[in-house]
Amino acid sequence: MSAGVENSNRLAADTTTSPSTSPPAHPSDPGRPPPGVHPHHHVLYEPEQDRWRWRGRIRQNPGQLRVYRVAVAIAGLLLIALGFVTGPLPGPGGIPLVLLGLAIWASEFEWAHRLMLWFKAKLHLFRTWSRRKQALCWVGFFASCGLLGYTYLLVLGPPGWIPGSVDRLLMMLPGI
């Protein structure tokens, strides 16, 4: 077979798989975009469409975009790790830091954006519950946290950094 025939066969194969001739991604939902096209999320916007000009300029340069995405990944990971470390400490350190790290990831990564949307949907669902159901949920949440903390104390004992008066109170718990 000659080189010209091979090239024309490749060209014909390429045109049969082009997006314009391929069937819709989901036959039941012809309005749904094909895989890989996500018009609802700014991560895949063109640099001119980005709402922040500085990020649009970064997106125009593939090298800068790669470095930027790595920096976003590291910043989000640091905040999430810090959230897990500060979670057991008194104060609101854990959950807000984890959510902030996830929000930073969601600004650049599609999977994190979907996870953030899932969290928001669950929060909105929770807010539609009756007061009684919400209260029962909170009781269950705090009971689970208490059980987890008690299990921690049973397995590892009281941490060395807590004050002596709190340590004496914890030692009164059964099994510790």
N, C-alpha and C positions, 0 to 999 in steps of 0.2 A: 504494500500500500504506500502511496506517495505521501510526502509531507503535506501537500495541499489538501488531500482528502482527509488526513488525520485532523488538520486544523479545522476544516469545515464540519467534521463530525463533532469535534469538541464544541464548536460554536453552536451547532444544533442542540447538543446536550445542554449547554448553558442556557439557551433560550427557552428550553422546555421546563426548566426549573426556576424561571424568573418569577418574582412575586406577582406579576400581573397575570400570569397564566396558571398559577398554582391555586388549588381550591382553598376555600376559607379554612382557618385553623380549626374552627368548631362549626360543623355543619348546622348544628341546632341554633347557633348564635352567629349569623352572618355579619352582624355589626361589630363583633369582637375583633380587636386587632390581632394579627398573626403573632406567634411567639417572638419574643425579642423586641417588640414595639410596645413601649409603655408611655403613652402620651400623658398620663396623669401625674407623672413624677418628674421633678426638675433635674434629677441626676442625669437623665439622658437627653436633656435639652441641648440644643446647639448653643455654643458660647454666646451668640448674639441674644438668645432668649433668656439667659440666666438673669435672675433678679438682682444679683450683685455684680457690678462691673469688674471688680478685682478678681472674682472667681471666673468670670467669663474670659478675662485675659489669660488666666492660668489654663483654662480648658482649650485655648487655641494652640498651646504648645504641648505636644504629647509628653515630652520629658518633664516639664513642670507639673503636668497633670499626674504623672506617675508618682513624683515626689510628694505632691499634695495629698494624694490618696493614701500613701503610706503614713504621712503625718496625721491625717484624720484617723486612720486605723489605730495608730499608737496612742493618740490623745484619748480616743474613746475607750481603748483597752485600759489605759491608766486610770481613768475615772471609774470604770466598772470595777477594776481590781481594788481601788481605794474604797469604793462603796462596800465591797465584800469584807475588807479589812475593818472598816469603821462600823460595820453593821451591828456587831455585838456591843459596841461602846454606847454609853448614854448619849442621847441627842439624836437629831434627825440625819446623821451622816450617811447611813447606808442606802436607803431607797432613793432619795433624791440624787445621789451621785451616780447610782446605777442607771436611773432614768436619763440623767444628763449625758452620760456616756453613750447610751443607746440613741439619744437624739442626735448626738454628734455623728455617730455612725450612719443614722438615717439620712443625714444631709448628703451622703455620698454613696451609700450602698443600698441597692434595691431590697435585699433580704432584710436588712435592718429597718427599712422604711415599712415593709409589710408587717414586721413584728410590732413596730410602734403603732401602726393602724389597728392591729389585733388588740393591743393593750387598750387603745382608746375606745374601741368598740365594746370591749368587756366593761370598761368603766362606765360608758353610757348605758349599757344594759343594767349594771348594778344600780345606777341612779334611778332607773324606772321601777325598781322593786319597791314593795311596801316598806314602811318604817319597821314593822315587825320582822320582816325577812332580812332587812339590812342589819338590824340589831342582832339577830341570830347568827348572821354571817360574821359579824365582828366578834361575838362571843366565841364562835368556833375558831376564828383566826387567833385571838389572844390565847385561847386554851391550847392551840397547836404550838404557838410560840413558847408558852410556859412549859409544855411537855418537852419540846426540843431543848430548852434551857436546862430543865431538870435532868434530861438524858445526858447532856453535856457535862453537868456536874457529877453525875454518877460515874461516867466513864473517865473523865480527866481530873475531877476534883475542882475546887475553887481556884481561880487564877491567882497568881502571886501578886498582881498589881492592885488588887482590891484592898480597901482599908481593913484594919484588924476587926473593927466592930461589925462590919458586914460579913467578914469571914466567920466570926463567931456565930452570927445568925444563920448563915448557910450550913454550918456544921450541925445545927439542931435539926436539919431536915433528915428524914429517915434514909439510911443507906449512904450518906455522904460522910 
